[in-house]
Amino acid sequence: QVQLAESGGGLVQAGGSMRLSCATSGSGFSIDAAGWYRQAPGKQRELVASITRGGNTNYADSVKGRFQISRDDVANTVYLQMNGLKPEETGVYFCNADLRRYGIRYSGYWGQGTQVTVSS
């Protein structure tokens, strides 16, 4: 059974940095397009950054210049480097991805989420 798994969350002080990882498991599966979402307490889940299979990226205005999404297709992993973190960016960060296996695309996989807490 294929899964997405996030890692790298934790506690960081305001202004600090953190890198999140999202990896896929399952024989023959690779990550196609992917995105990182954030859900703050009591708020809706929002898109933070996304990356296409070809490496084109898109960012929420609030994180432009501070966050960077990247991918390692050998490791089947997508990363989110977060710099200059702010307390209001506390929340659960989720990875969402379309996967590909033997030329067939499977859409809409979600990871279990990883908690990021930014202290003031």
C-alpha positions as CSV (number, residue, x, y, z in Angstrom):
1,Q,0.0,0.0,0.0
2,V,1.5,3.3,-1.0
3,Q,1.8,6.1,1.6
4,L,3.1,9.6,2.0
5,A,5.0,10.3,5.1
6,E,6.0,13.7,6.4
7,S,8.9,14.3,8.8
8,G,10.9,17.2,10.2
9,G,8.4,19.1,12.3
10,G,9.0,20.2,15.9
11,L,9.5,23.3,18.0
12,V,11.4,26.3,16.8
13,Q,11.8,29.9,17.9
14,A,10.5,32.7,15.9
15,G,13.0,33.6,13.2
16,G,14.3,30.1,13.0
17,S,14.4,27.6,10.3
18,M,13.1,24.1,9.7
19,R,13.0,21.6,6.9
20,L,10.1,19.3,6.2
21,S,10.3,16.1,4.2
22,C,7.6,14.2,2.4
23,A,8.5,10.8,1.1
24,T,6.5,8.1,-0.7
25,S,6.7,4.4,-0.1
26,G,5.4,1.6,-2.2
27,S,7.2,-0.3,-5.0
28,G,7.3,1.6,-8.3
29,F,5.7,4.7,-7.1
30,S,7.1,8.2,-7.7
31,I,6.0,11.7,-6.8
32,D,4.5,13.6,-9.6
33,A,3.2,17.1,-8.6
34,A,3.2,17.9,-4.9
35,G,2.2,20.6,-2.4
36,W,2.6,21.5,1.2
37,Y,-0.4,22.7,3.1
38,R,-0.7,24.2,6.6
39,Q,-3.6,24.0,9.0
40,A,-3.5,26.3,11.9
41,P,-5.7,25.7,15.0
42,G,-9.3,26.6,14.2
43,K,-8.5,27.5,10.6
44,Q,-8.9,25.9,7.2
45,R,-6.1,24.1,5.5
46,E,-4.2,26.4,3.1
47,L,-1.7,25.9,0.4
48,V,1.8,27.0,1.3
49,A,3.9,25.9,-1.7
50,S,3.6,23.5,-4.6
51,I,5.9,22.0,-7.2
52,T,5.3,20.4,-10.5
53,R,6.9,17.3,-11.9
54,G,9.1,19.6,-14.0
55,G,10.2,21.6,-11.0
56,N,8.0,24.7,-11.4
57,T,7.1,26.2,-8.1
58,N,4.4,28.3,-6.6
59,Y,4.2,29.9,-3.2
60,A,1.6,31.6,-1.0
61,D,2.3,35.3,-0.9
62,S,2.9,35.2,2.9
63,V,5.9,32.8,2.5
64,K,7.5,34.1,-0.7
65,G,11.2,34.8,-0.2
66,R,11.3,32.7,3.0
67,F,10.2,29.2,2.1
68,Q,11.5,27.0,-0.6
69,I,10.0,23.8,-2.0
70,S,12.2,21.3,-3.8
71,R,12.3,17.7,-4.9
72,D,14.7,14.8,-5.1
73,D,13.3,12.4,-7.6
74,V,15.9,9.7,-6.8
75,A,14.8,9.7,-3.2
76,N,11.1,10.2,-4.1
77,T,11.0,13.0,-1.6
78,V,9.7,16.6,-1.6
79,Y,11.1,19.1,0.8
80,L,10.0,22.4,2.3
81,Q,12.7,24.6,3.7
82,M,11.2,27.2,6.0
83,N,13.2,30.2,7.1
84,G,12.3,33.2,9.2
85,L,9.4,31.3,10.8
86,K,6.7,33.3,12.5
87,P,4.5,32.3,15.5
88,E,1.4,32.5,13.3
89,E,2.8,29.8,11.0
90,T,2.3,27.3,13.8
91,G,0.2,24.4,12.7
92,V,0.1,21.0,11.2
93,Y,1.8,20.8,7.8
94,F,0.5,18.3,5.3
95,C,2.0,16.9,2.2
96,N,-0.3,16.3,-0.8
97,A,0.9,14.6,-3.9
98,D,-0.1,13.0,-7.1
99,L,1.8,9.8,-7.6
100,R,2.9,8.0,-10.7
101,R,3.5,4.3,-11.3
102,Y,4.2,2.6,-14.6
103,G,2.9,5.7,-16.5
104,I,-0.4,5.9,-14.6
105,R,-1.1,8.9,-12.4
106,Y,-2.8,8.6,-9.1
107,S,-4.2,11.8,-7.6
108,G,-4.7,13.2,-4.2
109,Y,-2.6,11.4,-1.7
110,W,-2.2,13.0,1.7
111,G,0.3,12.4,4.4
112,Q,-0.6,12.2,8.1
113,G,0.8,15.7,8.8
114,T,3.6,17.0,11.0
115,Q,3.3,19.5,13.7
116,V,5.3,22.7,13.5
117,T,5.3,25.0,16.5
118,V,6.9,28.4,16.3
119,S,7.4,30.1,19.7
120,S,7.6,33.8,20.2
